[in-house]
């Protein structure tokens, strides 16, 4: 069974990370503030929110642009922490 990984942020570094993980056989769920960016990768499933992306993942990896992006992605009712249930966040 493939390792389930959520990738939050699919910009330059996040997309490279996602490609590498997909190449290694990981089952990916992607999220980006700009959904088209995540969709354009053509890897895994694209989630509507960080909470949705993390909900069924074993690991959550993020590549975000700074403190505001991190706060916006992790906190709040649809943030990654709202979907967390014991995953390892990287």
Secondary structure as the mmCIF struct_conf table of DSSP 4:
data_model
#
loop_
_struct_conf.conf_type_id
_struct_conf.id
_struct_conf.beg_label_comp_id
_struct_conf.beg_label_asym_id
_struct_conf.beg_label_seq_id
_struct_conf.end_label_comp_id
_struct_conf.end_label_asym_id
_struct_conf.end_label_seq_id
HELX_LH_PP_P HELX_LH_PP_P1 UNK A 2 UNK A 3
STRN STRN1 UNK A 4 UNK A 8
BEND BEND1 UNK A 11 UNK A 11
HELX_RH_AL_P HELX_RH_AL_P1 UNK A 12 UNK A 23
TURN_TY1_P TURN_TY1_P1 UNK A 24 UNK A 25
STRN STRN2 UNK A 27 UNK A 31
BEND BEND2 UNK A 33 UNK A 34
HELX_RH_AL_P HELX_RH_AL_P2 UNK A 35 UNK A 41
BEND BEND3 UNK A 44 UNK A 44
STRN STRN3 UNK A 45 UNK A 46
BEND BEND4 UNK A 48 UNK A 49
HELX_RH_AL_P HELX_RH_AL_P3 UNK A 50 UNK A 55
TURN_TY1_P TURN_TY1_P2 UNK A 56 UNK A 56
BEND BEND5 UNK A 58 UNK A 58
STRN STRN4 UNK A 59 UNK A 62
BEND BEND6 UNK A 65 UNK A 66
HELX_RH_AL_P HELX_RH_AL_P4 UNK A 67 UNK A 74
BEND BEND7 UNK A 75 UNK A 76
TURN_TY1_P TURN_TY1_P3 UNK A 77 UNK A 78
BEND BEND8 UNK A 79 UNK A 79
HELX_RH_3T_P HELX_RH_3T_P1 UNK A 80 UNK A 83
BEND BEND9 UNK A 85 UNK A 86
HELX_LH_PP_P HELX_LH_PP_P2 UNK A 87 UNK A 87
STRN STRN5 UNK A 88 UNK A 89
#
